[in-house]
Amino acid sequence: MIPKETLKEVIKSQREVLRQIGSGTPREEKVRIEDSFALVISGVRRCGKSTLLSQLLEKNKKGYYVNFEDPRLDGFELPDFSRLEEVFKEVYGDNGIYFFDEIQNVEKWEKFVRFLTDKKQKVVITGSNASLLSKELGTKLTGRHIQTELFPFSYKEFLSMTEEKPSVKSFDEYSQKGGFPEYLKKENPLILNELLSDVVIKDIAVRFGIKNTNMLNKLVLYLISNVGKEFSYNSLKKMFGVKSVQSIIDYVSYLEDAYLIFTVPCFSYSYKQQQINRKKVYSIDNGFSNHNSVSFSKDRGKMLENAVFLCLRRKWKDIFYFRDQKECDFIVKEKGRITQAMQACFELSDENRDREIRGLIAALKKFSLKEGIILTHNQEDNFVVEGKKIVVMPAWKYLYEN
């Protein structure tokens, strides 16, 4: 049980910290807070969730805010919510919007959130672990939540923060530095090194009782260094000397749930086949991979492909790669059908032109699409092949416009 005076001290000091942070760079995520629903904002650590809450607080003026990562709230339990609510109303008055930051740290938090939504209150909650939140939401907040994901800065948000113009030069800078707000302000690589350590230790190893953290570190470093490459769970099992393939499946799932990586399946109409096929992997952020990997920054093609993937993933969850003799980097599924096909390569050259175009054409034919896109570093063109329109455009233009 946490005394009311401690709770009062905590929420006042946290609000002051938010005020000092300021509203920051406006985010592209357009979120609406509805009564009777919990707005759930999930995403990797340090991607700007607290700043977004600050922006929402500033916009809505009256609100109750608490961050459950505060060590002074260690031991906070379900019964403490009633005292917290009393303190909120004593300090800020009635009818405020509830803002709960990193709420997954409180066991059975969903019961109190459900209690609030049943009273038609407005609630905004954040969390760093997608799986944990989704499981609890599914059982306790069915029909009572609206979910959105927050990522590190997009290219457009990066330009807004740095006050640069869209160009190949600024895109190159974005491809190197990525979009973690704190790192962009201070440009200290230790911020991204510590982020990796925090997620691996706090969000994964401690939570799931993994003792071999050295192996877990090696696994994540391998994956974020090899974006766009295929892997199988069996190959990872052998590579890292893990006894059970199920353990590797679990570890990759934990890394993905913590938003460090994304896995992309090879498209198949059979869900079972999708699970069997080799997957590709992508990283949460180019700067994150750049400063935690030796090899990532040496391959500009990898960096461009990862930036393109992140742009697509912000808008769509159902992303696949396609292979049917030829290969296409990305296809997007919307409402049960494939709507887009896209290649990403640093430069169309005599060596790769036929491969890139043929892979795209194969996907366009397979899914009866009229047009496909090839994103490059700074090439632009339009042509028709076998009745299909091919649009070649610089990745920086696509990322800025989308």
C-alpha positions as CSV (number, residue, x, y, z in Angstrom):
1,M,0.0,0.0,0.0
2,I,1.4,3.4,-1.0
3,P,0.5,6.4,1.2
4,K,-1.6,9.2,-0.3
5,E,1.1,11.7,0.5
6,T,3.6,9.7,-1.5
7,L,1.1,9.5,-4.4
8,K,0.5,13.2,-4.3
9,E,4.2,14.0,-4.3
10,V,4.8,11.6,-7.2
11,I,2.0,12.9,-9.5
12,K,2.9,16.6,-8.9
13,S,6.6,16.0,-9.6
14,Q,5.8,13.9,-12.7
15,R,3.6,16.6,-14.1
16,E,6.4,19.1,-13.6
17,V,8.8,16.8,-15.5
18,L,6.2,16.6,-18.4
19,R,6.0,20.4,-18.4
20,Q,9.8,20.7,-18.6
21,I,9.8,18.1,-21.5
22,G,7.4,20.4,-23.4
23,S,5.2,19.4,-26.2
24,G,8.1,18.5,-28.6
25,T,7.8,17.8,-32.2
26,P,4.1,17.2,-33.3
27,R,3.5,13.6,-34.1
28,E,1.7,12.4,-37.3
29,E,-0.5,10.0,-35.4
30,K,-4.0,11.5,-35.3
31,V,-5.6,10.2,-32.1
32,R,-9.0,10.9,-30.7
33,I,-9.9,10.3,-27.0
34,E,-13.4,8.9,-26.7
35,D,-15.4,8.4,-23.5
36,S,-16.2,4.8,-22.5
37,F,-13.1,3.7,-24.4
38,A,-9.4,3.3,-23.5
39,L,-7.0,4.7,-26.1
40,V,-4.1,2.3,-26.0
41,I,-0.7,3.6,-27.3
42,S,2.0,0.9,-27.6
43,G,5.5,1.1,-28.9
44,V,9.2,0.6,-28.2
45,R,10.8,2.4,-25.2
46,R,11.9,6.0,-25.8
47,C,10.0,6.4,-29.1
48,G,8.1,9.4,-27.7
49,K,5.0,8.0,-25.9
50,S,5.4,10.2,-22.9
51,T,5.8,13.3,-25.1
52,L,2.7,12.3,-27.1
53,L,0.8,12.1,-23.8
54,S,2.2,15.5,-22.9
55,Q,0.8,16.8,-26.2
56,L,-2.6,15.2,-25.5
57,L,-2.6,16.7,-22.0
58,E,-1.8,20.1,-23.4
59,K,-4.5,19.9,-26.0
60,N,-7.1,18.6,-23.6
61,K,-6.0,20.8,-20.6
62,K,-7.6,18.9,-17.8
63,G,-6.1,15.5,-17.2
64,Y,-4.7,13.1,-14.6
65,Y,-1.2,11.8,-15.4
66,V,1.0,9.1,-13.8
67,N,4.0,7.2,-15.0
68,F,4.3,3.7,-13.4
69,E,8.0,3.4,-14.2
70,D,8.7,5.8,-11.4
71,P,10.7,3.8,-8.7
72,R,8.7,5.6,-6.0
73,L,5.7,3.6,-7.2
74,D,7.4,0.3,-6.8
75,G,4.9,-2.1,-5.3
76,F,1.9,-0.3,-6.6
77,E,-1.1,-2.7,-6.6
78,L,-4.7,-2.8,-7.8
79,P,-6.1,-1.4,-4.5
80,D,-3.8,1.6,-4.8
81,F,-5.8,2.9,-7.8
82,S,-8.6,4.0,-5.5
83,R,-6.2,6.2,-3.5
84,L,-4.6,7.5,-6.7
85,E,-8.1,8.5,-7.9
86,E,-8.7,10.4,-4.7
87,V,-5.4,12.2,-5.0
88,F,-6.1,13.1,-8.6
89,K,-9.4,14.8,-7.7
90,E,-7.9,16.6,-4.7
91,V,-5.1,18.1,-6.8
92,Y,-6.8,18.6,-10.2
93,G,-10.6,18.6,-9.5
94,D,-13.2,16.4,-11.1
95,N,-13.8,15.2,-14.7
96,G,-10.2,14.9,-15.9
97,I,-8.9,12.5,-18.6
98,Y,-6.9,9.6,-17.2
99,F,-3.4,9.3,-18.7
100,F,-1.5,6.1,-17.5
101,D,2.1,5.8,-18.8
102,E,3.8,2.3,-18.9
103,I,0.8,0.8,-17.2
104,Q,1.9,-2.8,-17.8
105,N,4.1,-2.5,-14.7
106,V,1.0,-2.8,-12.5
107,E,-0.5,-6.3,-12.1
108,K,-4.2,-6.5,-12.9
109,W,-4.3,-2.9,-14.1
110,E,-6.9,-3.8,-16.7
111,K,-9.6,-4.2,-14.0
112,F,-9.3,-0.6,-13.0
113,V,-9.2,0.7,-16.6
114,R,-12.4,-1.4,-17.3
115,F,-14.0,0.1,-14.2
116,L,-13.3,3.6,-15.6
117,T,-14.5,2.9,-19.1
118,D,-17.7,1.4,-17.6
119,K,-18.2,4.8,-15.9
120,K,-17.8,6.4,-19.4
121,Q,-14.5,8.0,-18.4
122,K,-11.8,8.9,-21.0
123,V,-8.6,6.9,-20.5
124,V,-5.3,6.9,-22.4
125,I,-2.7,4.2,-21.6
126,T,0.7,3.4,-22.9
127,G,2.9,0.3,-22.8
128,S,6.2,-0.9,-24.2
129,N,5.2,-4.5,-24.7
130,A,2.7,-5.3,-27.4
131,S,2.0,-8.9,-26.5
132,L,1.4,-8.2,-22.8
133,L,-1.0,-5.4,-23.5
134,S,-2.9,-7.3,-26.3
135,K,-3.5,-10.4,-24.1
136,E,-4.9,-8.4,-21.3
137,L,-6.9,-6.2,-23.6
138,G,-8.4,-9.2,-25.2
139,T,-9.7,-10.6,-22.0
140,K,-10.7,-7.6,-20.0
141,L,-11.3,-4.7,-22.4
142,T,-13.1,-6.4,-25.2
143,G,-15.0,-3.7,-27.2
144,R,-13.7,-1.0,-24.8
145,H,-10.4,-0.1,-26.3
146,I,-9.0,1.7,-29.4
147,Q,-5.4,0.7,-30.2
148,T,-2.6,2.7,-31.9
149,E,1.1,2.1,-32.3
150,L,3.8,4.8,-32.0
151,F,7.1,4.5,-33.7
152,P,10.3,6.5,-33.6
153,F,10.1,9.6,-35.9
154,S,9.1,9.1,-39.5
155,Y,11.1,10.9,-42.1
156,K,8.6,13.8,-42.2
157,E,8.7,14.1,-38.4
158,F,12.6,14.0,-38.6
159,L,12.4,17.0,-41.0
160,S,10.0,18.8,-38.7
161,M,12.4,18.4,-35.8
162,T,15.6,19.3,-37.7
163,E,14.0,22.0,-39.8
164,E,15.5,20.5,-42.9
165,K,14.0,20.2,-46.4
166,P,13.0,16.9,-48.1
167,S,16.0,15.9,-50.2
168,V,18.4,13.1,-50.8
169,K,20.8,14.8,-48.4
170,S,18.4,14.9,-45.5
171,F,17.2,11.3,-46.3
172,D,20.8,10.1,-46.0
173,E,21.0,11.8,-42.6
174,Y,17.8,10.2,-41.5
175,S,18.9,6.8,-42.8
176,Q,22.0,7.0,-40.6
177,K,20.5,8.6,-37.5
178,G,17.0,7.1,-37.4
179,G,14.2,8.6,-35.5
180,F,14.6,8.1,-31.7
181,P,13.8,11.7,-30.4
182,E,16.3,11.7,-27.5
183,Y,19.2,10.5,-29.7
184,L,18.4,13.1,-32.3
185,K,18.6,15.8,-29.7
186,K,21.9,14.7,-28.1
187,E,23.5,12.4,-30.7
188,N,25.0,10.3,-28.0
189,P,25.2,6.6,-29.2
190,L,25.1,5.4,-25.6
191,I,21.4,6.3,-25.6
192,L,20.7,3.7,-28.2
193,N,23.1,1.2,-26.6
194,E,21.3,1.5,-23.3
195,L,18.0,1.2,-25.0
196,L,19.0,-2.2,-26.3
197,S,20.2,-3.2,-22.8
198,D,17.0,-1.9,-21.1
199,V,14.7,-3.8,-23.5
200,V,16.6,-7.1,-23.4
201,I,17.0,-7.1,-19.6
202,K,13.9,-5.4,-18.3
203,D,11.3,-6.1,-20.9
204,I,12.4,-9.6,-21.8
205,A,14.9,-11.4,-19.6
206,V,13.4,-10.4,-16.2
207,R,9.8,-10.7,-17.3
208,F,10.2,-14.2,-18.9
209,G,12.9,-15.6,-16.6
210,I,15.6,-15.9,-19.3
211,K,19.0,-16.5,-17.6
212,N,21.2,-16.7,-20.7
213,T,21.1,-12.9,-21.5
214,N,24.4,-13.1,-23.4
215,M,22.8,-15.4,-26.0
216,L,19.7,-13.2,-26.2
217,N,22.0,-10.2,-26.8
218,K,23.8,-12.0,-29.6
219,L,20.5,-13.1,-31.2
220,V,19.1,-9.5,-31.3
221,L,22.4,-8.1,-32.6
222,Y,22.4,-10.7,-35.4
223,L,18.8,-9.9,-36.4
224,I,19.1,-6.1,-36.4
225,S,22.4,-6.4,-38.4
226,N,20.8,-8.6,-41.1
227,V,17.7,-6.6,-42.1
228,G,16.0,-7.8,-45.3
229,K,17.6,-11.3,-45.0
230,E,15.7,-14.5,-44.6
231,F,16.1,-16.7,-41.5
232,S,14.6,-19.9,-40.2
233,Y,14.1,-20.9,-36.6
234,N,16.2,-24.0,-37.1
235,S,19.1,-22.1,-38.6
236,L,19.1,-19.7,-35.6
237,K,18.9,-22.7,-33.2
238,K,22.1,-24.1,-34.7
239,M,23.8,-20.8,-34.9
240,F,23.3,-19.9,-31.2
241,G,23.6,-23.4,-29.8
242,V,20.1,-23.4,-28.3
243,K,18.7,-26.9,-27.5
244,S,15.1,-26.3,-28.3
245,V,13.7,-24.7,-31.5
246,Q,10.7,-23.6,-29.4
247,S,13.0,-21.5,-27.3
248,I,14.2,-19.7,-30.4
249,I,10.6,-19.1,-31.5
250,D,9.8,-17.7,-28.1
251,Y,12.9,-15.4,-28.1
252,V,12.2,-14.0,-31.5
253,S,8.5,-13.5,-30.4
254,Y,9.7,-11.6,-27.3
255,L,12.0,-9.3,-29.4
256,E,9.1,-8.6,-31.8
257,D,6.6,-8.0,-29.0
258,A,9.0,-5.4,-27.5
259,Y,9.2,-3.7,-30.9
260,L,12.9,-4.2,-31.4
261,I,12.4,-6.2,-34.6
262,F,9.6,-7.1,-37.1
263,T,9.4,-10.4,-38.9
264,V,7.9,-10.5,-42.4
265,P,6.6,-13.8,-43.8
266,C,6.7,-15.1,-47.4
267,F,3.2,-14.7,-48.8
268,S,1.0,-17.7,-49.1
269,Y,-2.7,-18.1,-49.1
270,S,-2.2,-20.8,-46.5
271,Y,-1.6,-19.5,-43.0
272,K,0.2,-22.7,-42.1
273,Q,2.6,-22.4,-45.0
274,Q,3.3,-18.8,-44.0
275,Q,4.5,-20.1,-40.6
276,I,6.7,-22.8,-42.2
277,N,8.3,-20.6,-44.8
278,R,11.5,-18.6,-44.0
279,K,10.9,-15.1,-42.7
280,K,12.7,-11.8,-43.3
281,V,13.6,-9.5,-40.4
282,Y,13.6,-5.7,-40.1
283,S,14.7,-3.4,-37.3
284,I,12.7,-0.8,-35.3
285,D,15.1,2.0,-36.4
286,N,18.1,2.6,-38.6
287,G,20.0,4.6,-35.9
288,F,19.3,1.9,-33.4
289,S,20.8,-0.8,-35.7
290,N,23.6,1.5,-36.8
291,H,24.9,2.1,-33.3
292,N,24.4,-1.5,-32.1
293,S,25.9,-3.2,-35.1
294,V,29.2,-3.3,-36.9
295,S,27.9,-4.2,-40.3
296,F,24.6,-2.4,-40.7
297,S,25.9,1.0,-41.7
298,K,28.2,-0.4,-44.3
299,D,25.3,-1.5,-46.5
300,R,23.4,1.5,-47.8
301,G,20.9,-0.8,-49.6
302,K,20.0,-2.4,-46.2
303,M,19.5,1.0,-44.7
304,L,17.2,2.2,-47.5
305,E,15.2,-1.1,-47.4
306,N,14.7,-0.9,-43.6
307,A,13.6,2.8,-43.9
308,V,11.1,1.8,-46.6
309,F,9.7,-1.1,-44.5
310,L,9.2,1.1,-41.5
311,C,7.3,3.6,-43.6
312,L,5.0,0.8,-44.8
313,R,4.7,-0.7,-41.3
314,R,3.4,2.6,-39.9
315,K,0.4,2.3,-42.2
316,W,-0.1,-1.4,-42.6
317,K,0.4,-4.5,-40.4
318,D,-0.1,-7.1,-43.1
319,I,3.2,-6.9,-45.1
320,F,4.8,-9.9,-46.9
321,Y,7.5,-10.6,-49.3
322,F,6.7,-12.6,-52.4
323,R,8.6,-15.4,-54.1
324,D,7.5,-17.4,-57.1
325,Q,10.7,-18.1,-59.0
326,K,11.2,-14.3,-58.9
327,E,11.2,-12.2,-55.7
328,C,9.4,-9.0,-54.7
329,D,10.5,-7.2,-51.5
330,F,7.1,-6.0,-50.2
331,I,3.5,-6.7,-50.9
332,V,0.7,-5.1,-48.8
333,K,-2.5,-6.8,-47.9
334,E,-5.6,-4.6,-47.1
335,K,-9.0,-6.0,-46.3
336,G,-8.2,-9.5,-47.5
337,R,-6.6,-8.6,-50.8
338,I,-3.1,-7.6,-52.0
339,T,-3.2,-3.9,-53.0
340,Q,0.5,-2.9,-53.5
341,A,3.7,-4.4,-54.7
342,M,7.1,-2.7,-54.2
343,Q,10.8,-3.2,-54.6
344,A,13.5,-1.4,-52.6
345,C,17.1,-1.1,-54.0
346,F,19.7,1.5,-53.6
347,E,20.3,1.8,-57.3
348,L,18.9,0.3,-60.5
349,S,21.9,-0.8,-62.5
350,D,22.7,-3.1,-65.4
351,E,23.5,-5.8,-62.9
352,N,20.2,-5.8,-61.0
353,R,17.7,-4.1,-63.3
354,D,16.3,-7.3,-64.9
355,R,16.0,-9.0,-61.5
356,E,14.3,-6.1,-59.8
357,I,11.8,-5.5,-62.6
358,R,11.0,-9.2,-63.2
359,G,10.4,-9.8,-59.5
360,L,8.0,-6.9,-59.4
361,I,6.2,-8.0,-62.6
362,A,5.8,-11.5,-61.2
363,A,4.0,-10.0,-58.1
364,L,1.8,-7.7,-60.2
365,K,0.7,-10.5,-62.4
366,K,0.1,-12.8,-59.5
367,F,-2.2,-10.4,-57.7
368,S,-3.7,-8.7,-60.8
369,L,-2.2,-5.3,-60.0
370,K,-1.8,-2.6,-62.7
371,E,1.1,-0.7,-61.2
372,G,4.2,-1.3,-59.1
373,I,6.9,0.8,-57.4
374,I,10.7,0.6,-57.3
375,L,12.1,2.8,-54.6
376,T,15.8,3.8,-55.1
377,H,18.2,6.3,-53.5
378,N,17.7,9.0,-56.1
379,Q,16.5,7.7,-59.4
380,E,13.2,8.6,-61.1
381,D,11.5,7.0,-64.1
382,N,8.3,5.6,-65.5
383,F,7.9,2.8,-68.0
384,V,5.6,-0.1,-69.0
385,V,6.6,-3.8,-69.0
386,E,4.3,-6.5,-70.2
387,G,1.3,-4.1,-69.8
388,K,2.3,-3.2,-66.2
389,K,3.3,0.3,-65.2
390,I,6.5,0.6,-63.3
391,V,7.1,3.8,-61.3
392,V,10.7,4.3,-60.2
393,M,11.1,7.1,-57.6
394,P,13.5,8.2,-54.8
395,A,12.8,6.7,-51.5
396,W,13.0,10.1,-49.8
397,K,10.1,11.4,-52.0
398,Y,7.9,8.3,-51.2
399,L,8.6,8.6,-47.4
400,Y,7.9,12.3,-47.4
401,E,4.6,11.9,-49.3
402,N,3.5,8.8,-47.3
